[in-house]
Amino acid sequence: MMRASRRELLIGGGLAGLALIAAPPAWAADAAAGLAPMTGGAKPISTQERLGRIARAQELMRAQDIGALLVEAGSSLLYFTGIDWWRSERLTAAIIPADGDVLIVTPGFEEPSIRESLAVPGDVHVWQEDESPIALISDFLQRRKLDKGAIAIEETVRFFAVDGLQQALPDARIVSGASVVRGCRMIKSPAELALMQLAADIQIAAFRHVAPRIERGMSQQDIQAMLIAASRALGGETDGGLILIGESSAYPHGSHIPRRVADGEVILFDAGVTVLGYQSDISRTMIFGRAADAKQRLLFDQVRRGQDIAMEAARVGTPAGKVDDAVRAYYASLGYGPGYKLPGTPHRTGHGIGMDGHEPVNLVHGETTPLAPGMCFSNEPGIYIPGAFGVRIEDCFHMTADGPRWFTRPPASIDRPFD
């Protein structure tokens, strides 16, 4: 359950987003001295694999009688085409037809950069500042005789693009592209899993490096700065995630009340890094300065048991929501909840993960999508006691034919939270 990724900040945050991922202060960078990048063996996604993704999307489109898929700048554009771009008021997008090469539309002054990063065969059509990108898309679809059939829209595409396309092609049927995109992206390849494993290894290494360097009186921002420096030195992209101290840990995304490290208080880490477009998401809870007290130890052990119950329930073919139900039933037997009420677990047991920190589908009550090999999830059934503290332990896993497999193994004890 980390905050927005670097990509999400750049897409949605503009200069404010850039401020959040600025370089850490010099003293924090000094704390990362001696760390070396772990990414030397990282292998980017190949052109052959991207072509296979497009072929799979086209297969799904033909099976559903869809003529084309519209994908806007963001992780899905990168997934299919290799173009790593951000969203602004100037539309950069791809049209993937059910047959044939893709079309990329982009502002004229961005054409050299777009062509440089396009990793699959395709045409690049540009629009000038006084022209409409929707006109380029509609002309392409008309030439392909796809203007009167179903056109699928990737689920994060913004309304102005969808509305403009519908007005330009009134005889077209606009449909959701979720089944096509999810049908590709939800099942990770070995190359994707390898990058996610590396991202997880880097984040755990950064936690282990930072934890013993925390000092009494440090702020949440101080710890975050050290974590950013360490994660980047190890080769990951990050915004530092969440650092919650004391009572802030009782609220899954913290509070705005400034807090500083003190003996006996909870410090909750929740962060992830990105490696070549693929993310990790890991949470750890530690006690600073002395051994955990009985309440802290009990809550930690209950959360750990919740993680194990989730893994026991995660079997191929099981509806994803049943994993959440199993954990929640256990917590209810302990007196938490019921359901999503506090004290207890107010959020889902887990979320999908891959190129985005949060991807479909979720381990949440009512989700009927069956688990399948290649799916990846977080496992984070934290417990929160408002006014006191909370514990969240989060590790991600991927499904195999034989069941779930951890990217990182949870700690066995609150005494050694990073082992």
Secondary structure, DSSP 8 states (H G I E B T S, - for coil): -----HHHHHHHHHHHHHHHTS---HHHHHHTTT---S-TT-----HHHHHHHHHHHHHHHHHTTEEEEEEETTHHHHHHH-------SS--EEEEESSS-EEEEEEGGGHHHHHHH--SSEEEEEE-TTS-HHHHHHHHHHHTT-TTSEEEE-TT--HHHHHHHHHH-TTSEEEE-HHHHHHHHTS--HHHHHHHHHHHHHHHHHHHHHGGG--TT-BHHHHHHHHHHHHHHTT-B----EEEEGGGGGSTT--SS--B--TT-EEEEEE--EETTEE--EEEEEE-SS---HHHHHHHHHHHHHHHHHHHH--TTSBHHHHHHHHHHHHHHTT--STT-SSB--S-SEEE-SSSSSEEEEE-TT---B--TT-EEEE---EEETTTEEE--BEEEEEETTEEEESS---S-TTSTT-
